[in-house]
Amino acid sequence: MLNKLLSTSLLLSAISTPAFASDINSELKSANKSVSEKVIKWRRHLHQNPELSNREFETAKYVAKHLRSL
């Protein structure tokens, strides 16, 4: 129990250091930019290729293709 408490305490002190926070912040910004660019591309594609309601066959294919790639 004491070992867990000490390791948790060390982890919390490491996380709270400015260098660690800076690293995490830069990683999050990079990931956000990457995802944002993809979402904007998808939105533009879908808006440039509209389909009638309940007849979104190409949209469904587009989404399914992306989901399969995950």
Beta strands, then each sheet from edge to edge (+ up, - down):
end
